[in-house]
Amino acid sequence: MTTDFAATRAMFHLPDGIIYLDGNSLGPLPRTAAARVAQVVEAEWGRMLITGWNKAGWMEQPSRVGNRIATLIGAEAGSVVMGDTLSIKVYQALAAAVEMNPSRRVILSDTGNFPSDLYMAEGLCRTLGDGYTLKTVAPEAVADHIDDTVAVTLLTEVDYRTGRKHDMAALTALAHDKGAITIWDLAHSAGALPVHLAACGADFAVGCTYKYLNSGPGGPAFIYVAPRHADRVRPALSGWLGHEAPFAFDLAYRPGGGIERMRVGTPPVLQMAALEAALDIWDAATIEDVRAACLALTDQFIAGVEAVCPTLTLATPRTHAQRGSQVSFRHAQGYAIMQAMIARGVIGDFRSPDILRFGFTPLFIGADDVARAIAILADVMQNDLWDRPEYKTRARVT
């Protein structure tokens, strides 16, 4: 199948006059999502009431949707389950992985990792005590620090600020050679580029769905556990729905079979309905086509911006193998510049201290959009259109 990107673009609600380069932060609304959620609200919740858990398949939804995501991240069937937030899934994976490697006390991550992942690791280390520590190194130095003291590597495949991409296969192999367990955060990978969890031998992976998977604000996260570990990991968050028989109402916890034990609380049925509608778009697309088109768009953007905006400094790797699906430029006035861009219909975002961040999702962004965005950015920079007080006042969300 060859992906028809004109057809996939038509599957999204995109406001007129807007070039949306922030799908790496929040994906746009799939056109069918509102009707799908309305169906769940009216026909299922409204008419079935509590019987919807059985009649509408709400209880099975986390595993059903997890299997659909598994196909996008190269995971085995039955190895992915949905629910809760990404931070919770990071904590679950970390706690289980550390317990699997009891003779070691170091969690290794990098300084480009998303802060919330590091906060979860710090919190777990405080809870465990007994010498557990989080060690962070520069992203490019990770391989040099995987040694026989490391219990777990906690890495986000694509850096949220720069778009730098780790080599999952190489780092997973190195970690295993040194006796470490691997956790991969796929927040900026799932739905953006091919991921091969099973082929790489990854132990755990987590990710969110509101970015490239377009589930909407607050969309549920997912967790992957390699099948070879699934029946022996012990979930630190022993939630009701991770129990082997939730409706037996046992006072003692018995973990469910396989990936089901990584469920915690009640699944967000309405939000997952929006995600199911969004995943239908992948019936008309392949991740390989998306990746190829994305690299072409990011090449176009990098070359175009560097030709007309010499004061912007590229922060994203030029090499395709090291680049995710976003392009970041540095400038001391990055926040104000981005606000000026947004005011002119090009929506990206800003990451402290100086990153202008642009995401490229070929499912709804094309070469014409990129050319227009370059022209608008050139106008903003060449005419100092960013240098206005209203563009320098920081909003709560940047």
Secondary structure, DSSP 8 states (H G I E B T S, - for coil): ----HHHHHTTEE--TT-EE--TTTS--EETTHHHHHHHIIIIIIIHHGGGHHHHS-TTTHHHHHHHHHHHHTT--TT-EEE-S-HHHHHHHHHHHHHHHSTT--EEEEETTS-HHHHHHHHHHHHHH-TT-EEEEE-GGGHHHH--TTEEEEEEESB-TTT-BB--HHHHHHHHHHTT-EEEEE-TTTTTTS---HHHHT-SEEEE-SSSTT---TT---EEEE-TTTTTT---SS--GGGBSSGGG--SS--B-SGGGGG--S---HHHHHHHHHHHGGGGG--HHHHHHHHHHHHHHHHHHHHHH-TTSEE-S-SSGGGB-SEEEEE-TTHHHHHHHHHHTTEE-EEETTTEEEEE--TTT--HHHHHHHHHHHHHHHHTTTT-SHHHHS--S--
